[in-house]
Amino acid sequence: MISEEAKKVEGFEFAWFTDGIGWFSAKNNLKETFDVMENLYNINDMKNGIMKEVFK
């Protein structure tokens, strides 16, 4: 819901970074979110510079 509300804020971009461990306990939530959210990444993505690509 936070990401949906964030879409209403002009000039604001919401991104979700998961540590990957949550995948085991929240698999359904992450799957649903992945299907509708543009900016969902894991820690490895962050280490590899995804923020420089997405938030130019």
PDBQT receptor file of N, H, CA, C and O in Angstrom, charges set to zero:
ATOM      1  N   MET A   1       0.812  -1.201   0.000  1.00  0.00    +0.000 N 
ATOM      2  CA  MET A   1       0.000   0.000   0.000  1.00  0.00    +0.000 C 
ATOM      3  C   MET A   1       0.851   1.258   0.000  1.00  0.00    +0.000 C 
ATOM      4  O   MET A   1       0.459   2.278  -0.568  1.00  0.00    +0.000 OA
ATOM      5  N   ILE A   2       2.006   1.191   0.631  1.00  0.00    +0.000 N 
ATOM      6  H   ILE A   2       2.325   0.362   1.092  1.00  0.00    +0.000 HD
ATOM      7  CA  ILE A   2       2.860   2.364   0.676  1.00  0.00    +0.000 C 
ATOM      8  C   ILE A   2       3.262   2.787  -0.732  1.00  0.00    +0.000 C 
ATOM      9  O   ILE A   2       3.243   3.974  -1.057  1.00  0.00    +0.000 OA
ATOM     10  N   SER A   3       3.623   1.823  -1.560  1.00  0.00    +0.000 N 
ATOM     11  H   SER A   3       3.639   0.859  -1.295  1.00  0.00    +0.000 HD
ATOM     12  CA  SER A   3       4.050   2.175  -2.919  1.00  0.00    +0.000 C 
ATOM     13  C   SER A   3       2.905   2.781  -3.723  1.00  0.00    +0.000 C 
ATOM     14  O   SER A   3       3.132   3.677  -4.537  1.00  0.00    +0.000 OA
ATOM     15  N   GLU A   4       1.694   2.313  -3.511  1.00  0.00    +0.000 N 
ATOM     16  H   GLU A   4       1.509   1.586  -2.850  1.00  0.00    +0.000 HD
ATOM     17  CA  GLU A   4       0.539   2.871  -4.223  1.00  0.00    +0.000 C 
ATOM     18  C   GLU A   4       0.275   4.306  -3.774  1.00  0.00    +0.000 C 
ATOM     19  O   GLU A   4      -0.024   5.168  -4.600  1.00  0.00    +0.000 OA
ATOM     20  N   GLU A   5       0.383   4.566  -2.485  1.00  0.00    +0.000 N 
ATOM     21  H   GLU A   5       0.627   3.865  -1.814  1.00  0.00    +0.000 HD
ATOM     22  CA  GLU A   5       0.189   5.922  -1.967  1.00  0.00    +0.000 C 
ATOM     23  C   GLU A   5       1.309   6.838  -2.444  1.00  0.00    +0.000 C 
ATOM     24  O   GLU A   5       1.079   8.015  -2.722  1.00  0.00    +0.000 OA
ATOM     25  N   ALA A   6       2.526   6.295  -2.539  1.00  0.00    +0.000 N 
ATOM     26  H   ALA A   6       2.712   5.339  -2.313  1.00  0.00    +0.000 HD
ATOM     27  CA  ALA A   6       3.673   7.098  -2.970  1.00  0.00    +0.000 C 
ATOM     28  C   ALA A   6       3.506   7.603  -4.391  1.00  0.00    +0.000 C 
ATOM     29  O   ALA A   6       4.052   8.651  -4.737  1.00  0.00    +0.000 OA
ATOM     30  N   LYS A   7       2.773   6.890  -5.215  1.00  0.00    +0.000 N 
ATOM     31  H   LYS A   7       2.330   6.039  -4.935  1.00  0.00    +0.000 HD
ATOM     32  CA  LYS A   7       2.550   7.318  -6.600  1.00  0.00    +0.000 C 
ATOM     33  C   LYS A   7       1.827   8.656  -6.659  1.00  0.00    +0.000 C 
ATOM     34  O   LYS A   7       1.909   9.363  -7.663  1.00  0.00    +0.000 OA
ATOM     35  N   LYS A   8       1.125   9.003  -5.599  1.00  0.00    +0.000 N 
ATOM     36  H   LYS A   8       1.058   8.429  -4.783  1.00  0.00    +0.000 HD
ATOM     37  CA  LYS A   8       0.365  10.251  -5.553  1.00  0.00    +0.000 C 
ATOM     38  C   LYS A   8       1.232  11.452  -5.200  1.00  0.00    +0.000 C 
ATOM     39  O   LYS A   8       0.789  12.594  -5.321  1.00  0.00    +0.000 OA
ATOM     40  N   VAL A   9       2.471  11.201  -4.762  1.00  0.00    +0.000 N 
ATOM     41  H   VAL A   9       2.831  10.273  -4.664  1.00  0.00    +0.000 HD
ATOM     42  CA  VAL A   9       3.346  12.283  -4.323  1.00  0.00    +0.000 C 
ATOM     43  C   VAL A   9       4.249  12.696  -5.487  1.00  0.00    +0.000 C 
ATOM     44  O   VAL A   9       5.092  11.923  -5.944  1.00  0.00    +0.000 OA
ATOM     45  N   GLU A  10       4.056  13.909  -5.947  1.00  0.00    +0.000 N 
ATOM     46  H   GLU A  10       3.371  14.536  -5.577  1.00  0.00    +0.000 HD
ATOM     47  CA  GLU A  10       4.820  14.407  -7.082  1.00  0.00    +0.000 C 
ATOM     48  C   GLU A  10       6.304  14.505  -6.739  1.00  0.00    +0.000 C 
ATOM     49  O   GLU A  10       6.669  15.030  -5.687  1.00  0.00    +0.000 OA
ATOM     50  N   GLY A  11       7.153  14.001  -7.623  1.00  0.00    +0.000 N 
ATOM     51  H   GLY A  11       6.857  13.575  -8.478  1.00  0.00    +0.000 HD
ATOM     52  CA  GLY A  11       8.591  14.088  -7.435  1.00  0.00    +0.000 C 
ATOM     53  C   GLY A  11       9.171  13.051  -6.485  1.00  0.00    +0.000 C 
ATOM     54  O   GLY A  11      10.343  13.132  -6.115  1.00  0.00    +0.000 OA
ATOM     55  N   PHE A  12       8.358  12.079  -6.089  1.00  0.00    +0.000 N 
ATOM     56  H   PHE A  12       7.406  12.013  -6.389  1.00  0.00    +0.000 HD
ATOM     57  CA  PHE A  12       8.799  11.051  -5.138  1.00  0.00    +0.000 C 
ATOM     58  C   PHE A  12       8.772   9.698  -5.823  1.00  0.00    +0.000 C 
ATOM     59  O   PHE A  12       7.806   9.366  -6.511  1.00  0.00    +0.000 OA
ATOM     60  N   GLU A  13       9.820   8.922  -5.642  1.00  0.00    +0.000 N 
ATOM     61  H   GLU A  13      10.604   9.192  -5.084  1.00  0.00    +0.000 HD
ATOM     62  CA  GLU A  13       9.905   7.584  -6.218  1.00  0.00    +0.000 C 
ATOM     63  C   GLU A  13      10.128   6.590  -5.078  1.00  0.00    +0.000 C 
ATOM     64  O   GLU A  13      11.075   6.731  -4.304  1.00  0.00    +0.000 OA
ATOM     65  N   PHE A  14       9.266   5.597  -4.979  1.00  0.00    +0.000 N 
ATOM     66  H   PHE A  14       8.496   5.483  -5.607  1.00  0.00    +0.000 HD
ATOM     67  CA  PHE A  14       9.372   4.586  -3.934  1.00  0.00    +0.000 C 
ATOM     68  C   PHE A  14      10.113   3.371  -4.474  1.00  0.00    +0.000 C 
ATOM     69  O   PHE A  14       9.799   2.879  -5.558  1.00  0.00    +0.000 OA
ATOM     70  N   ALA A  15      11.083   2.895  -3.733  1.00  0.00    +0.000 N 
ATOM     71  H   ALA A  15      11.339   3.295  -2.853  1.00  0.00    +0.000 HD
ATOM     72  CA  ALA A  15      11.814   1.683  -4.106  1.00  0.00    +0.000 C 
ATOM     73  C   ALA A  15      11.862   0.763  -2.896  1.00  0.00    +0.000 C 
ATOM     74  O   ALA A  15      12.011   1.219  -1.762  1.00  0.00    +0.000 OA
ATOM     75  N   TRP A  16      11.735  -0.521  -3.144  1.00  0.00    +0.000 N 
ATOM     76  H   TRP A  16      11.613  -0.891  -4.065  1.00  0.00    +0.000 HD
ATOM     77  CA  TRP A  16      11.782  -1.525  -2.084  1.00  0.00    +0.000 C 
ATOM     78  C   TRP A  16      13.024  -2.370  -2.304  1.00  0.00    +0.000 C 
ATOM     79  O   TRP A  16      13.223  -2.947  -3.374  1.00  0.00    +0.000 OA
ATOM     80  N   PHE A  17      13.860  -2.434  -1.267  1.00  0.00    +0.000 N 
ATOM     81  H   PHE A  17      13.699  -1.966  -0.398  1.00  0.00    +0.000 HD
ATOM     82  CA  PHE A  17      15.044  -3.292  -1.288  1.00  0.00    +0.000 C 
ATOM     83  C   PHE A  17      14.836  -4.396  -0.266  1.00  0.00    +0.000 C 
ATOM     84  O   PHE A  17      14.604  -4.127   0.913  1.00  0.00    +0.000 OA
ATOM     85  N   THR A  18      14.920  -5.625  -0.718  1.00  0.00    +0.000 N 
ATOM     86  H   THR A  18      15.109  -5.843  -1.675  1.00  0.00    +0.000 HD
ATOM     87  CA  THR A  18      14.755  -6.764   0.171  1.00  0.00    +0.000 C 
ATOM     88  C   THR A  18      16.104  -7.444   0.371  1.00  0.00    +0.000 C 
ATOM     89  O   THR A  18      16.946  -7.447  -0.526  1.00  0.00    +0.000 OA
ATOM     90  N   ASP A  19      16.297  -8.010   1.533  1.00  0.00    +0.000 N 
ATOM     91  H   ASP A  19      15.612  -8.007   2.262  1.00  0.00    +0.000 HD
ATOM     92  CA  ASP A  19      17.549  -8.705   1.807  1.00  0.00    +0.000 C 
ATOM     93  C   ASP A  19      17.545 -10.122   1.251  1.00  0.00    +0.000 C 
ATOM     94  O   ASP A  19      18.556 -10.823   1.306  1.00  0.00    +0.000 OA
ATOM     95  N   GLY A  20      16.423 -10.532   0.723  1.00  0.00    +0.000 N 
ATOM     96  H   GLY A  20      15.602  -9.962   0.678  1.00  0.00    +0.000 HD
ATOM     97  CA  GLY A  20      16.322 -11.871   0.154  1.00  0.00    +0.000 C 
ATOM     98  C   GLY A  20      15.847 -12.904   1.154  1.00  0.00    +0.000 C 
ATOM     99  O   GLY A  20      15.155 -13.854   0.789  1.00  0.00    +0.000 OA
ATOM    100  N   ILE A  21      16.216 -12.726   2.413  1.00  0.00    +0.000 N 
ATOM    101  H   ILE A  21      16.778 -11.954   2.709  1.00  0.00    +0.000 HD
ATOM    102  CA  ILE A  21      15.794 -13.665   3.449  1.00  0.00    +0.000 C 
ATOM    103  C   ILE A  21      14.276 -13.624   3.615  1.00  0.00    +0.000 C 
ATOM    104  O   ILE A  21      13.646 -14.644   3.896  1.00  0.00    +0.000 OA
ATOM    105  N   GLY A  22      13.702 -12.450   3.442  1.00  0.00    +0.000 N 
ATOM    106  H   GLY A  22      14.214 -11.622   3.213  1.00  0.00    +0.000 HD
ATOM    107  CA  GLY A  22      12.260 -12.295   3.556  1.00  0.00    +0.000 C 
ATOM    108  C   GLY A  22      11.493 -13.123   2.540  1.00  0.00    +0.000 C 
ATOM    109  O   GLY A  22      10.310 -13.409   2.729  1.00  0.00    +0.000 OA
ATOM    110  N   TRP A  23      12.159 -13.506   1.471  1.00  0.00    +0.000 N 
ATOM    111  H   TRP A  23      13.119 -13.274   1.317  1.00  0.00    +0.000 HD
ATOM    112  CA  TRP A  23      11.511 -14.313   0.444  1.00  0.00    +0.000 C 
ATOM    113  C   TRP A  23      10.961 -15.599   1.033  1.00  0.00    +0.000 C 
ATOM    114  O   TRP A  23       9.915 -16.083   0.601  1.00  0.00    +0.000 OA
ATOM    115  N   PHE A  24      11.653 -16.155   2.013  1.00  0.00    +0.000 N 
ATOM    116  H   PHE A  24      12.503 -15.762   2.364  1.00  0.00    +0.000 HD
ATOM    117  CA  PHE A  24      11.214 -17.414   2.611  1.00  0.00    +0.000 C 
ATOM    118  C   PHE A  24       9.975 -17.246   3.477  1.00  0.00    +0.000 C 
ATOM    119  O   PHE A  24       9.118 -18.130   3.508  1.00  0.00    +0.000 OA
ATOM    120  N   SER A  25       9.869 -16.125   4.178  1.00  0.00    +0.000 N 
ATOM    121  H   SER A  25      10.565 -15.407   4.153  1.00  0.00    +0.000 HD
ATOM    122  CA  SER A  25       8.729 -15.940   5.080  1.00  0.00    +0.000 C 
ATOM    123  C   SER A  25       7.598 -15.121   4.450  1.00  0.00    +0.000 C 
ATOM    124  O   SER A  25       6.456 -15.202   4.900  1.00  0.00    +0.000 OA
ATOM    125  N   ALA A  26       7.903 -14.343   3.426  1.00  0.00    +0.000 N 
ATOM    126  H   ALA A  26       8.831 -14.277   3.060  1.00  0.00    +0.000 HD
ATOM    127  CA  ALA A  26       6.885 -13.471   2.828  1.00  0.00    +0.000 C 
ATOM    128  C   ALA A  26       6.815 -13.665   1.316  1.00  0.00    +0.000 C 
ATOM    129  O   ALA A  26       6.609 -12.708   0.571  1.00  0.00    +0.000 OA
ATOM    130  N   LYS A  27       6.984 -14.880   0.877  1.00  0.00    +0.000 N 
ATOM    131  H   LYS A  27       7.152 -15.658   1.483  1.00  0.00    +0.000 HD
ATOM    132  CA  LYS A  27       7.055 -15.173  -0.559  1.00  0.00    +0.000 C 
ATOM    133  C   LYS A  27       5.835 -14.657  -1.319  1.00  0.00    +0.000 C 
ATOM    134  O   LYS A  27       5.981 -14.052  -2.381  1.00  0.00    +0.000 OA
ATOM    135  N   ASN A  28       4.649 -14.885  -0.793  1.00  0.00    +0.000 N 
ATOM    136  H   ASN A  28       4.530 -15.376   0.070  1.00  0.00    +0.000 HD
ATOM    137  CA  ASN A  28       3.441 -14.439  -1.491  1.00  0.00    +0.000 C 
ATOM    138  C   ASN A  28       3.364 -12.923  -1.576  1.00  0.00    +0.000 C 
ATOM    139  O   ASN A  28       3.005 -12.375  -2.618  1.00  0.00    +0.000 OA
ATOM    140  N   ASN A  29       3.700 -12.242  -0.484  1.00  0.00    +0.000 N 
ATOM    141  H   ASN A  29       3.992 -12.687   0.363  1.00  0.00    +0.000 HD
ATOM    142  CA  ASN A  29       3.675 -10.777  -0.496  1.00  0.00    +0.000 C 
ATOM    143  C   ASN A  29       4.674 -10.220  -1.502  1.00  0.00    +0.000 C 
ATOM    144  O   ASN A  29       4.348  -9.302  -2.254  1.00  0.00    +0.000 OA
ATOM    145  N   LEU A  30       5.878 -10.761  -1.522  1.00  0.00    +0.000 N 
ATOM    146  H   LEU A  30       6.143 -11.507  -0.911  1.00  0.00    +0.000 HD
ATOM    147  CA  LEU A  30       6.885 -10.276  -2.455  1.00  0.00    +0.000 C 
ATOM    148  C   LEU A  30       6.498 -10.575  -3.898  1.00  0.00    +0.000 C 
ATOM    149  O   LEU A  30       6.731  -9.757  -4.787  1.00  0.00    +0.000 OA
ATOM    150  N   LYS A  31       5.917 -11.731  -4.131  1.00  0.00    +0.000 N 
ATOM    151  H   LYS A  31       5.728 -12.396  -3.409  1.00  0.00    +0.000 HD
ATOM    152  CA  LYS A  31       5.484 -12.090  -5.489  1.00  0.00    +0.000 C 
ATOM    153  C   LYS A  31       4.418 -11.117  -5.982  1.00  0.00    +0.000 C 
ATOM    154  O   LYS A  31       4.484 -10.631  -7.111  1.00  0.00    +0.000 OA
ATOM    155  N   GLU A  32       3.437 -10.838  -5.127  1.00  0.00    +0.000 N 
ATOM    156  H   GLU A  32       3.384 -11.233  -4.210  1.00  0.00    +0.000 HD
ATOM    157  CA  GLU A  32       2.378  -9.894  -5.502  1.00  0.00    +0.000 C 
ATOM    158  C   GLU A  32       2.964  -8.513  -5.767  1.00  0.00    +0.000 C 
ATOM    159  O   GLU A  32       2.585  -7.844  -6.728  1.00  0.00    +0.000 OA
ATOM    160  N   THR A  33       3.878  -8.098  -4.921  1.00  0.00    +0.000 N 
ATOM    161  H   THR A  33       4.186  -8.642  -4.141  1.00  0.00    +0.000 HD
ATOM    162  CA  THR A  33       4.497  -6.791  -5.069  1.00  0.00    +0.000 C 
ATOM    163  C   THR A  33       5.332  -6.731  -6.342  1.00  0.00    +0.000 C 
ATOM    164  O   THR A  33       5.291  -5.736  -7.065  1.00  0.00    +0.000 OA
ATOM    165  N   PHE A  34       6.080  -7.778  -6.616  1.00  0.00    +0.000 N 
ATOM    166  H   PHE A  34       6.113  -8.586  -6.029  1.00  0.00    +0.000 HD
ATOM    167  CA  PHE A  34       6.915  -7.831  -7.810  1.00  0.00    +0.000 C 
ATOM    168  C   PHE A  34       6.068  -7.677  -9.076  1.00  0.00    +0.000 C 
ATOM    169  O   PHE A  34       6.510  -7.078 -10.057  1.00  0.00    +0.000 OA
ATOM    170  N   ASP A  35       4.868  -8.213  -9.050  1.00  0.00    +0.000 N 
ATOM    171  H   ASP A  35       4.508  -8.700  -8.254  1.00  0.00    +0.000 HD
ATOM    172  CA  ASP A  35       3.989  -8.143 -10.215  1.00  0.00    +0.000 C 
ATOM    173  C   ASP A  35       3.473  -6.734 -10.504  1.00  0.00    +0.000 C 
ATOM    174  O   ASP A  35       3.133  -6.427 -11.647  1.00  0.00    +0.000 OA
ATOM    175  N   VAL A  36       3.409  -5.875  -9.487  1.00  0.00    +0.000 N 
ATOM    176  H   VAL A  36       3.685  -6.124  -8.559  1.00  0.00    +0.000 HD
ATOM    177  CA  VAL A  36       2.813  -4.554  -9.684  1.00  0.00    +0.000 C 
ATOM    178  C   VAL A  36       3.758  -3.383  -9.426  1.00  0.00    +0.000 C 
ATOM    179  O   VAL A  36       3.431  -2.247  -9.768  1.00  0.00    +0.000 OA
ATOM    180  N   MET A  37       4.910  -3.637  -8.837  1.00  0.00    +0.000 N 
ATOM    181  H   MET A  37       5.176  -4.560  -8.560  1.00  0.00    +0.000 HD
ATOM    182  CA  MET A  37       5.811  -2.551  -8.464  1.00  0.00    +0.000 C 
ATOM    183  C   MET A  37       7.018  -2.506  -9.383  1.00  0.00    +0.000 C 
ATOM    184  O   MET A  37       7.652  -3.526  -9.655  1.00  0.00    +0.000 OA
ATOM    185  N   GLU A  38       7.320  -1.320  -9.850  1.00  0.00    +0.000 N 
ATOM    186  H   GLU A  38       6.804  -0.492  -9.630  1.00  0.00    +0.000 HD
ATOM    187  CA  GLU A  38       8.421  -1.152 -10.792  1.00  0.00    +0.000 C 
ATOM    188  C   GLU A  38       9.793  -1.244 -10.121  1.00  0.00    +0.000 C 
ATOM    189  O   GLU A  38      10.724  -1.812 -10.693  1.00  0.00    +0.000 OA
ATOM    190  N   ASN A  39       9.920  -0.699  -8.934  1.00  0.00    +0.000 N 
ATOM    191  H   ASN A  39       9.163  -0.238  -8.470  1.00  0.00    +0.000 HD
ATOM    192  CA  ASN A  39      11.222  -0.604  -8.274  1.00  0.00    +0.000 C 
ATOM    193  C   ASN A  39      11.327  -1.529  -7.072  1.00  0.00    +0.000 C 
ATOM    194  O   ASN A  39      11.232  -1.088  -5.927  1.00  0.00    +0.000 OA
ATOM    195  N   LEU A  40      11.520  -2.800  -7.337  1.00  0.00    +0.000 N 
ATOM    196  H   LEU A  40      11.597  -3.158  -8.268  1.00  0.00    +0.000 HD
ATOM    197  CA  LEU A  40      11.707  -3.813  -6.295  1.00  0.00    +0.000 C 
ATOM    198  C   LEU A  40      13.031  -4.507  -6.559  1.00  0.00    +0.000 C 
ATOM    199  O   LEU A  40      13.216  -5.134  -7.602  1.00  0.00    +0.000 OA
ATOM    200  N   TYR A  41      13.949  -4.393  -5.612  1.00  0.00    +0.000 N 
ATOM    201  H   TYR A  41      13.799  -3.884  -4.765  1.00  0.00    +0.000 HD
ATOM    202  CA  TYR A  41      15.306  -4.889  -5.816  1.00  0.00    +0.000 C 
ATOM    203  C   TYR A  41      15.773  -5.667  -4.597  1.00  0.00    +0.000 C 
ATOM    204  O   TYR A  41      15.138  -5.646  -3.543  1.00  0.00    +0.000 OA
ATOM    205  N   ASN A  42      16.901  -6.355  -4.764  1.00  0.00    +0.000 N 
ATOM    206  H   ASN A  42      17.418  -6.372  -5.620  1.00  0.00    +0.000 HD
ATOM    207  CA  ASN A  42      17.499  -7.037  -3.624  1.00  0.00    +0.000 C 
ATOM    208  C   ASN A  42      18.842  -6.380  -3.295  1.00  0.00    +0.000 C 
ATOM    209  O   ASN A  42      19.308  -5.494  -4.011  1.00  0.00    +0.000 OA
ATOM    210  N   ILE A  43      19.442  -6.824  -2.219  1.00  0.00    +0.000 N 
ATOM    211  H   ILE A  43      19.064  -7.544  -1.637  1.00  0.00    +0.000 HD
ATOM    212  CA  ILE A  43      20.690  -6.234  -1.755  1.00  0.00    +0.000 C 
ATOM    213  C   ILE A  43      21.786  -6.376  -2.817  1.00  0.00    +0.000 C 
ATOM    214  O   ILE A  43      22.605  -5.471  -2.982  1.00  0.00    +0.000 OA
ATOM    215  N   ASN A  44      21.807  -7.475  -3.518  1.00  0.00    +0.000 N 
ATOM    216  H   ASN A  44      21.142  -8.209  -3.383  1.00  0.00    +0.000 HD
ATOM    217  CA  ASN A  44      22.806  -7.668  -4.560  1.00  0.00    +0.000 C 
ATOM    218  C   ASN A  44      22.658  -6.617  -5.663  1.00  0.00    +0.000 C 
ATOM    219  O   ASN A  44      23.655  -6.109  -6.177  1.00  0.00    +0.000 OA
ATOM    220  N   ASP A  45      21.424  -6.295  -6.023  1.00  0.00    +0.000 N 
ATOM    221  H   ASP A  45      20.614  -6.707  -5.606  1.00  0.00    +0.000 HD
ATOM    222  CA  ASP A  45      21.191  -5.232  -7.007  1.00  0.00    +0.000 C 
ATOM    223  C   ASP A  45      21.797  -3.918  -6.511  1.00  0.00    +0.000 C 
ATOM    224  O   ASP A  45      22.436  -3.191  -7.271  1.00  0.00    +0.000 OA
ATOM    225  N   MET A  46      21.589  -3.628  -5.237  1.00  0.00    +0.000 N 
ATOM    226  H   MET A  46      21.070  -4.219  -4.619  1.00  0.00    +0.000 HD
ATOM    227  CA  MET A  46      22.095  -2.388  -4.661  1.00  0.00    +0.000 C 
ATOM    228  C   MET A  46      23.625  -2.373  -4.706  1.00  0.00    +0.000 C 
ATOM    229  O   MET A  46      24.229  -1.363  -5.065  1.00  0.00    +0.000 OA
ATOM    230  N   LYS A  47      24.239  -3.481  -4.347  1.00  0.00    +0.000 N 
ATOM    231  H   LYS A  47      23.748  -4.302  -4.055  1.00  0.00    +0.000 HD
ATOM    232  CA  LYS A  47      25.704  -3.571  -4.379  1.00  0.00    +0.000 C 
ATOM    233  C   LYS A  47      26.243  -3.386  -5.797  1.00  0.00    +0.000 C 
ATOM    234  O   LYS A  47      27.360  -2.907  -5.987  1.00  0.00    +0.000 OA
ATOM    235  N   ASN A  48      25.446  -3.766  -6.779  1.00  0.00    +0.000 N 
ATOM    236  H   ASN A  48      24.538  -4.156  -6.625  1.00  0.00    +0.000 HD
ATOM    237  CA  ASN A  48      25.871  -3.668  -8.182  1.00  0.00    +0.000 C 
ATOM    238  C   ASN A  48      25.457  -2.363  -8.850  1.00  0.00    +0.000 C 
ATOM    239  O   ASN A  48      25.538  -2.252 -10.073  1.00  0.00    +0.000 OA
ATOM    240  N   GLY A  49      25.018  -1.377  -8.080  1.00  0.00    +0.000 N 
ATOM    241  H   GLY A  49      24.953  -1.468  -7.087  1.00  0.00    +0.000 HD
ATOM    242  CA  GLY A  49      24.801  -0.041  -8.599  1.00  0.00    +0.000 C 
ATOM    243  C   GLY A  49      23.448   0.256  -9.203  1.00  0.00    +0.000 C 
ATOM    244  O   GLY A  49      23.332   1.197  -9.988  1.00  0.00    +0.000 OA
ATOM    245  N   ILE A  50      22.422  -0.502  -8.872  1.00  0.00    +0.000 N 
ATOM    246  H   ILE A  50      22.516  -1.266  -8.234  1.00  0.00    +0.000 HD
ATOM    247  CA  ILE A  50      21.105  -0.271  -9.470  1.00  0.00    +0.000 C 
ATOM    248  C   ILE A  50      20.571   1.135  -9.170  1.00  0.00    +0.000 C 
ATOM    249  O   ILE A  50      19.843   1.710  -9.978  1.00  0.00    +0.000 OA
ATOM    250  N   MET A  51      20.932   1.678  -8.017  1.00  0.00    +0.000 N 
ATOM    251  H   MET A  51      21.523   1.210  -7.360  1.00  0.00    +0.000 HD
ATOM    252  CA  MET A  51      20.405   2.993  -7.648  1.00  0.00    +0.000 C 
ATOM    253  C   MET A  51      20.927   4.075  -8.607  1.00  0.00    +0.000 C 
ATOM    254  O   MET A  51      20.214   5.036  -8.898  1.00  0.00    +0.000 OA
ATOM    255  N   LYS A  52      22.144   3.926  -9.090  1.00  0.00    +0.000 N 
ATOM    256  H   LYS A  52      22.723   3.146  -8.854  1.00  0.00    +0.000 HD
ATOM    257  CA  LYS A  52      22.672   4.888 -10.055  1.00  0.00    +0.000 C 
ATOM    258  C   LYS A  52      21.928   4.802 -11.382  1.00  0.00    +0.000 C 
ATOM    259  O   LYS A  52      21.816   5.797 -12.098  1.00  0.00    +0.000 OA
ATOM    260  N   GLU A  53      21.428   3.635 -11.707  1.00  0.00    +0.000 N 
ATOM    261  H   GLU A  53      21.519   2.827 -11.125  1.00  0.00    +0.000 HD
ATOM    262  CA  GLU A  53      20.690   3.455 -12.962  1.00  0.00    +0.000 C 
ATOM    263  C   GLU A  53      19.252   3.961 -12.859  1.00  0.00    +0.000 C 
ATOM    264  O   GLU A  53      18.738   4.596 -13.780  1.00  0.00    +0.000 OA
ATOM    265  N   VAL A  54      18.620   3.674 -11.738  1.00  0.00    +0.000 N 
ATOM    266  H   VAL A  54      19.038   3.158 -10.990  1.00  0.00    +0.000 HD
ATOM    267  CA  VAL A  54      17.208   3.998 -11.577  1.00  0.00    +0.000 C 
ATOM    268  C   VAL A  54      16.982   5.454 -11.205  1.00  0.00    +0.000 C 
ATOM    269  O   VAL A  54      16.059   6.093 -11.712  1.00  0.00    +0.000 OA
ATOM    270  N   PHE A  55      17.817   5.977 -10.326  1.00  0.00    +0.000 N 
ATOM    271  H   PHE A  55      18.566   5.458  -9.915  1.00  0.00    +0.000 HD
ATOM    272  CA  PHE A  55      17.609   7.326  -9.780  1.00  0.00    +0.000 C 
ATOM    273  C   PHE A  55      18.651   8.287 -10.311  1.00  0.00    +0.000 C 
ATOM    274  O   PHE A  55      19.464   8.812  -9.551  1.00  0.00    +0.000 OA
ATOM    275  N   LYS A  56      18.629   8.518 -11.610  1.00  0.00    +0.000 N 
ATOM    276  H   LYS A  56      17.968   8.091 -12.227  1.00  0.00    +0.000 HD
ATOM    277  CA  LYS A  56      19.593   9.432 -12.263  1.00  0.00    +0.000 C 
ATOM    278  C   LYS A  56      19.239  10.864 -12.008  1.00  0.00    +0.000 C 
ATOM    279  O   LYS A  56      19.935  11.765 -12.477  1.00  0.00    +0.000 OA
TER     280      LYS A  56
